[in-house]
Amino acid sequence: GESFKARKMLTQAGLHALHQLSLSESQTDELDLLNLTTKFEEKKGQISDKDLLGYAENIMFYGSVLMNLEKFNEALECFRFSNVIFQAKYGSDHLTISENLHSTGFILEKISDSPNSQHQLEEALEQLTEALRIRKLHLVGSHPDLEETLLCLGKVHHKLGNVSAALNFLPEAIRARDVRLGRKHARMDDADALLQVGQLHQQSGQFRQALHSFEECLDIRRQILGGNHPSIGELLFYIGNLLREVGDLDLAQTKFEESLAIAEQADPDSLETADTLFSLGVLHTEQKQFSLALDAYLGSLHIHKARGSTKTAIAEILNNIGITYFGMKEFDRAQIYHAEALESLIQELGDDHVDVAFCWHSLGVVHQELGDQAEAFKSFQNAVGIERTELYL
């Protein structure tokens, strides 16, 4: 209900802005840039600089409305159009320009999942870097506008793969908010930023720092959402994977089991439940608790098959079941699951994918244990042939 009210109010604000710009209401669904340009050219020679800047501010305000309505392409046009006027009248260091550049960068980061994402992210980086420069000229280090730009820059660097740069900007944004609000104000934005910092630390091999960020994020989410919200389970899953990665298998098992309990409470047949079961299977395999691993894998497999998951996702589980049976020295059963996984992978990925090579290798090891050296040699040969091809690509 509240989101409907908010959307209605934003739409009304957009109509008001259109009226101020002398545009008709029919253009609320799609911005007519030609019409906007024509109106601007009509006004440019007739009004003062002050009124011209007011016209640009109305365009930027309309862009903000469109941005909040998630009409990102139209919003971009407004910000770019108004920025030309601001640059001409204000110069390069005015705070209004920083707001415009920040909004442009924010939108480009939001829409960067499209095929042209690299170009969009590079433009976002350029816009946000300039916005940060201007804001640092005028604002104190704990100002919320500065924090917003730091967060956006961290996200863009993360998407571009610049882990070290992202790890500079995101913690700086969190520190700015701590100075301003302290941690007594639990906010989801803080939790989301800490989660992203934790993922970046994990990606760069800084596991202790990653765990610290995840635990801080978990504390904030629990304060806001309670202990059984699905996002708590998601975070426990991340922590479990991190602990498994550093070798603390017993504590990782505890986190996975807590995550699984939350996921099953929300939906016992969800993909989140299946993924947690799969991770528990991997963990139990590493602990050489093969019966427990098998139960977890079979539970995950049942959910994925029922939900019609891809053959690749199902094949990964089948291959791991084969590895589990191999650990239990039940080589005939291991062969069946590896062969089924191999067939699915070839159908989905083709004959020369690296995952197919791994499956051929697993099958070869099973044939070797069964004493079928000819089949083992054939499997290993197929695996090596794919890996050599991949090396030359």
C-alpha positions as CSV (number, residue, x, y, z in Angstrom):
1,G,0.0,0.0,0.0
2,E,2.7,2.5,0.9
3,S,4.7,1.8,-2.3
4,F,1.5,2.5,-4.3
5,K,1.0,5.8,-2.5
6,A,4.7,6.7,-3.0
7,R,4.4,5.9,-6.7
8,K,1.2,8.0,-7.0
9,M,2.9,11.0,-5.3
10,L,6.0,10.7,-7.5
11,T,3.8,10.6,-10.6
12,Q,2.0,13.8,-9.4
13,A,5.4,15.4,-8.8
14,G,6.4,14.4,-12.3
15,L,3.3,16.0,-13.8
16,H,4.0,19.2,-11.9
17,A,7.6,19.2,-13.3
18,L,6.2,18.7,-16.8
19,H,3.9,21.6,-16.4
20,Q,6.8,23.8,-15.2
21,L,8.7,22.7,-18.4
22,S,5.7,23.4,-20.6
23,L,5.5,19.8,-21.7
24,S,2.2,17.9,-22.2
25,E,1.1,15.1,-19.9
26,S,1.2,12.6,-22.7
27,Q,4.9,12.5,-22.3
28,T,4.9,11.0,-18.8
29,D,5.6,7.5,-20.1
30,E,8.5,8.4,-22.4
31,L,10.6,11.5,-22.5
32,D,10.4,13.4,-25.8
33,L,13.9,14.8,-25.9
34,L,13.3,16.7,-29.2
35,N,10.3,18.5,-27.7
36,L,12.3,19.3,-24.6
37,T,15.2,20.7,-26.7
38,T,12.7,22.7,-28.8
39,K,11.2,24.3,-25.7
40,F,14.7,25.0,-24.3
41,E,15.7,26.8,-27.5
42,E,12.5,28.8,-27.4
43,K,13.2,29.9,-23.8
44,K,17.0,30.4,-24.1
45,G,16.9,33.7,-25.8
46,Q,13.9,35.1,-23.9
47,I,14.8,34.5,-20.2
48,S,17.5,35.5,-17.8
49,D,20.3,33.2,-16.6
50,K,18.5,32.8,-13.3
51,D,15.4,31.6,-15.0
52,L,17.4,29.4,-17.3
53,L,19.0,27.7,-14.3
54,G,15.5,27.3,-12.8
55,Y,14.5,25.5,-16.1
56,A,17.5,23.2,-15.8
57,E,16.7,22.5,-12.1
58,N,13.1,21.5,-13.2
59,I,14.6,19.1,-15.8
60,M,16.9,17.6,-13.1
61,F,14.0,17.3,-10.7
62,Y,11.9,15.6,-13.3
63,G,14.9,13.2,-13.9
64,S,14.9,12.4,-10.1
65,V,11.2,11.6,-10.3
66,L,11.7,9.3,-13.3
67,M,14.7,7.7,-11.5
68,N,12.6,6.9,-8.5
69,L,9.9,5.5,-10.8
70,E,12.7,3.3,-12.3
71,K,12.4,4.9,-15.7
72,F,16.1,5.0,-15.9
73,N,16.7,5.8,-19.6
74,E,14.4,8.8,-19.6
75,A,16.0,10.0,-16.3
76,L,19.4,9.8,-17.9
77,E,18.3,12.0,-20.7
78,C,17.1,14.6,-18.1
79,F,20.3,14.6,-16.1
80,R,22.5,14.8,-19.2
81,F,20.4,17.6,-20.7
82,S,20.3,19.7,-17.5
83,N,24.1,19.1,-16.9
84,V,25.0,20.9,-20.1
85,I,23.2,24.0,-18.8
86,F,24.7,23.8,-15.4
87,Q,28.2,23.4,-16.7
88,A,27.7,26.4,-19.0
89,K,26.4,28.7,-16.2
90,Y,28.0,27.4,-13.0
91,G,31.4,26.2,-14.1
92,S,32.8,22.8,-13.0
93,D,32.8,22.9,-9.2
94,H,29.2,23.7,-8.2
95,L,27.4,21.3,-5.8
96,T,24.4,21.1,-8.2
97,I,26.7,19.6,-10.8
98,S,27.9,17.0,-8.3
99,E,24.3,16.0,-7.6
100,N,23.6,15.7,-11.3
101,L,26.8,13.6,-11.9
102,H,26.1,11.4,-8.9
103,S,22.6,10.7,-10.2
104,T,23.9,9.9,-13.7
105,G,26.5,7.5,-12.2
106,F,23.9,5.9,-9.9
107,I,21.6,5.1,-12.9
108,L,24.5,3.8,-15.0
109,E,25.4,1.4,-12.2
110,K,21.8,0.3,-11.8
111,I,21.4,-0.6,-15.5
112,S,24.8,-2.1,-15.9
113,D,23.5,-5.7,-16.3
114,S,22.8,-5.0,-20.0
115,P,25.1,-6.2,-22.8
116,N,26.9,-2.8,-22.9
117,S,27.6,-2.9,-19.2
118,Q,31.4,-2.4,-19.5
119,H,30.9,1.0,-21.3
120,Q,28.1,2.0,-18.8
121,L,30.3,1.1,-15.8
122,E,33.3,3.0,-17.2
123,E,31.0,6.1,-17.8
124,A,29.6,5.7,-14.3
125,L,33.1,5.6,-12.8
126,E,33.9,8.8,-14.6
127,Q,30.8,10.6,-13.5
128,L,31.0,9.4,-9.9
129,T,34.7,10.2,-9.6
130,E,34.0,13.8,-10.6
131,A,31.0,14.0,-8.3
132,L,33.2,12.9,-5.4
133,R,35.8,15.4,-6.2
134,I,33.3,18.3,-6.1
135,R,31.5,17.0,-3.0
136,K,34.9,16.7,-1.2
137,L,35.5,20.4,-2.0
138,H,32.4,21.5,-0.2
139,L,31.2,18.9,2.3
140,V,32.5,17.5,5.5
141,G,33.7,13.9,5.4
142,S,30.6,12.5,7.2
143,H,28.0,14.2,5.0
144,P,25.4,11.8,3.6
145,D,25.8,12.9,0.0
146,L,29.5,12.1,0.2
147,E,28.7,8.7,1.7
148,E,26.2,8.0,-1.2
149,T,28.9,8.7,-3.8
150,L,31.5,6.6,-2.0
151,L,29.0,3.7,-1.9
152,C,28.2,4.0,-5.6
153,L,31.9,4.2,-6.5
154,G,32.6,1.0,-4.4
155,K,29.8,-0.8,-6.2
156,V,31.1,0.3,-9.7
157,H,34.7,-0.7,-8.9
158,H,33.4,-4.1,-7.6
159,K,31.5,-4.7,-10.9
160,L,34.6,-3.7,-12.9
161,G,36.7,-6.2,-10.9
162,N,38.8,-3.5,-9.2
163,V,38.7,-5.2,-5.8
164,S,41.3,-3.0,-4.0
165,A,39.7,0.2,-5.2
166,A,36.3,-1.0,-4.0
167,L,37.8,-1.9,-0.6
168,N,38.9,1.7,-0.3
169,F,35.6,3.3,-1.1
170,L,33.1,1.1,0.7
171,P,34.7,1.1,4.1
172,E,35.2,4.9,3.8
173,A,31.5,5.2,3.2
174,I,30.7,3.0,6.2
175,R,33.1,5.1,8.4
176,A,31.4,8.3,7.2
177,R,28.0,7.0,8.3
178,D,29.4,5.8,11.7
179,V,30.7,9.3,12.4
180,R,27.4,10.8,11.6
181,L,25.0,8.2,13.1
182,G,27.0,5.7,15.1
183,R,26.0,2.0,15.2
184,K,23.1,2.6,17.5
185,H,21.0,3.3,14.4
186,A,20.7,-0.1,12.6
187,R,20.1,0.5,8.9
188,M,19.8,-2.0,6.0
189,D,22.1,0.2,3.9
190,D,24.9,-0.4,6.5
191,A,24.2,-4.1,6.4
192,D,24.3,-4.2,2.6
193,A,27.5,-2.3,2.5
194,L,29.1,-4.5,5.1
195,L,28.0,-7.6,3.1
196,Q,29.6,-6.2,-0.1
197,V,32.8,-5.4,1.9
198,G,32.9,-8.9,3.3
199,Q,32.5,-10.4,-0.2
200,L,35.3,-8.2,-1.5
201,H,37.6,-9.2,1.4
202,Q,36.8,-12.9,0.7
203,Q,37.5,-12.5,-3.0
204,S,40.9,-10.9,-2.2
205,G,41.8,-13.7,0.3
206,Q,41.4,-11.5,3.4
207,F,39.3,-14.0,5.3
208,R,39.5,-12.6,8.8
209,Q,38.4,-9.2,7.6
210,A,35.6,-10.8,5.5
211,L,34.3,-12.8,8.5
212,H,34.3,-9.6,10.6
213,S,32.2,-7.7,8.0
214,F,29.8,-10.6,7.6
215,E,29.3,-10.8,11.4
216,E,28.7,-7.1,11.6
217,C,26.2,-7.4,8.8
218,L,24.5,-10.3,10.5
219,D,24.1,-8.3,13.8
220,I,22.5,-5.4,12.0
221,R,20.1,-7.6,10.0
222,R,19.0,-9.5,13.1
223,Q,18.3,-6.1,14.9
224,I,16.1,-5.0,12.0
225,L,14.6,-8.2,10.7
226,G,14.7,-10.7,13.6
227,G,16.4,-14.1,13.6
228,N,14.4,-16.0,11.0
229,H,14.2,-13.8,8.0
230,P,15.4,-15.4,4.7
231,S,18.2,-12.8,4.4
232,I,19.6,-14.0,7.8
233,G,19.7,-17.5,6.3
234,E,21.5,-16.1,3.2
235,L,24.1,-14.4,5.3
236,L,24.7,-17.5,7.5
237,F,25.2,-19.4,4.2
238,Y,27.9,-16.9,3.2
239,I,29.6,-17.3,6.6
240,G,29.4,-21.1,6.3
241,N,31.1,-21.0,2.9
242,L,33.8,-18.7,4.2
243,L,34.5,-20.9,7.3
244,R,34.6,-24.0,5.1
245,E,37.1,-22.2,2.8
246,V,39.4,-21.4,5.8
247,G,39.1,-25.0,7.1
248,D,36.9,-24.4,10.2
249,L,34.6,-27.2,9.2
250,D,32.7,-27.8,12.5
251,L,31.7,-24.1,12.8
252,A,30.9,-24.0,9.1
253,Q,28.6,-27.0,9.6
254,T,26.8,-25.1,12.4
255,K,26.2,-22.0,10.2
256,F,25.0,-24.2,7.3
257,E,22.5,-26.0,9.6
258,E,21.2,-22.7,10.9
259,S,20.9,-21.4,7.4
260,L,19.1,-24.6,6.3
261,A,16.6,-24.3,9.2
262,I,15.6,-20.8,8.1
263,A,15.4,-21.8,4.4
264,E,13.2,-24.8,5.1
265,Q,11.0,-22.7,7.4
266,A,10.4,-20.2,4.5
267,D,10.1,-22.9,1.8
268,P,11.4,-26.5,2.1
269,D,11.4,-26.8,-1.7
270,S,13.2,-23.6,-2.6
271,L,16.5,-23.3,-4.4
272,E,18.0,-21.7,-1.3
273,T,17.2,-24.9,0.6
274,A,18.7,-26.9,-2.3
275,D,21.9,-24.8,-2.4
276,T,22.4,-25.1,1.4
277,L,21.9,-28.8,1.2
278,F,24.5,-29.0,-1.6
279,S,27.0,-27.0,0.5
280,L,26.4,-29.3,3.5
281,G,27.0,-32.2,1.2
282,V,30.4,-30.7,0.1
283,L,31.3,-30.1,3.8
284,H,30.3,-33.6,4.9
285,T,32.4,-35.0,2.0
286,E,35.4,-33.1,3.2
287,Q,34.7,-34.4,6.7
288,K,34.5,-37.9,5.2
289,Q,31.0,-38.2,6.7
290,F,29.8,-39.8,3.5
291,S,26.4,-41.0,4.6
292,L,25.5,-37.5,5.7
293,A,26.9,-36.1,2.5
294,L,24.8,-38.5,0.5
295,D,21.6,-37.5,2.3
296,A,22.3,-33.8,1.7
297,Y,23.1,-34.3,-2.0
298,L,20.0,-36.4,-2.6
299,G,17.8,-33.8,-0.9
300,S,19.3,-31.1,-3.1
301,L,18.9,-33.3,-6.2
302,H,15.2,-33.9,-5.5
303,I,14.5,-30.2,-5.2
304,H,16.4,-29.3,-8.4
305,K,14.6,-32.0,-10.4
306,A,11.2,-31.0,-9.1
307,R,11.9,-27.3,-10.0
308,G,13.2,-28.2,-13.5
309,S,16.7,-26.8,-13.0
310,T,19.2,-26.9,-15.8
311,K,21.0,-30.1,-16.7
312,T,24.3,-28.4,-15.7
313,A,23.0,-27.8,-12.1
314,I,21.7,-31.3,-11.8
315,A,24.9,-32.8,-13.3
316,E,27.0,-31.0,-10.7
317,I,25.0,-32.8,-7.9
318,L,25.1,-36.1,-9.7
319,N,28.9,-35.9,-10.1
320,N,29.3,-35.1,-6.4
321,I,27.1,-38.1,-5.5
322,G,29.5,-40.1,-7.6
323,I,32.4,-38.7,-5.6
324,T,30.6,-39.6,-2.4
325,Y,30.0,-43.2,-3.4
326,F,33.7,-43.4,-4.5
327,G,34.6,-42.3,-0.9
328,M,32.4,-45.1,0.4
329,K,34.2,-47.5,-2.0
330,E,30.9,-48.3,-3.8
331,F,32.5,-47.9,-7.2
332,D,29.7,-49.4,-9.2
333,R,27.2,-46.8,-7.9
334,A,29.8,-44.1,-8.4
335,Q,30.2,-45.1,-12.0
336,I,26.4,-44.8,-12.6
337,Y,26.2,-41.3,-11.2
338,H,29.4,-40.0,-13.0
339,A,28.1,-41.5,-16.3
340,E,24.7,-39.8,-15.8
341,A,26.4,-36.5,-15.0
342,L,28.6,-36.8,-18.0
343,E,25.7,-37.4,-20.4
344,S,23.8,-34.4,-19.0
345,L,26.9,-32.1,-19.3
346,I,27.6,-33.1,-22.9
347,Q,24.0,-32.4,-23.8
348,E,24.0,-29.0,-22.2
349,L,27.6,-27.8,-22.7
350,G,29.0,-29.8,-25.7
351,D,31.9,-32.2,-25.8
352,D,34.8,-29.8,-25.1
353,H,33.8,-28.0,-22.0
354,V,36.2,-28.0,-18.9
355,D,33.3,-29.3,-16.7
356,V,33.0,-32.3,-19.1
357,A,36.7,-32.9,-18.8
358,F,36.4,-33.0,-15.0
359,C,33.6,-35.5,-15.3
360,W,35.6,-37.7,-17.7
361,H,38.5,-37.6,-15.2
362,S,36.2,-38.7,-12.3
363,L,34.8,-41.5,-14.4
364,G,38.4,-42.6,-15.3
365,V,39.3,-42.9,-11.7
366,V,36.3,-45.1,-11.0
367,H,37.1,-47.3,-14.0
368,Q,40.6,-47.6,-12.6
369,E,39.4,-48.8,-9.2
370,L,37.1,-51.3,-10.9
371,G,40.1,-52.7,-12.8
372,D,38.8,-51.7,-16.2
373,Q,42.1,-50.1,-17.5
374,A,41.0,-49.7,-21.1
375,E,37.9,-47.6,-20.1
376,A,40.0,-45.7,-17.6
377,F,42.6,-44.8,-20.3
378,K,39.8,-43.8,-22.7
379,S,38.2,-41.5,-20.0
380,F,41.6,-39.9,-19.1
381,Q,42.4,-39.4,-22.8
382,N,39.1,-37.6,-23.3
383,A,39.7,-35.4,-20.3
384,V,43.2,-34.5,-21.3
385,G,42.1,-33.8,-24.9
386,I,39.6,-31.2,-23.7
387,E,42.0,-29.6,-21.3
388,R,44.6,-29.2,-24.0
389,T,42.1,-27.6,-26.3
390,E,41.1,-25.2,-23.6
391,L,44.7,-24.2,-23.0
392,Y,45.2,-23.3,-26.7
393,L,42.0,-21.3,-26.9
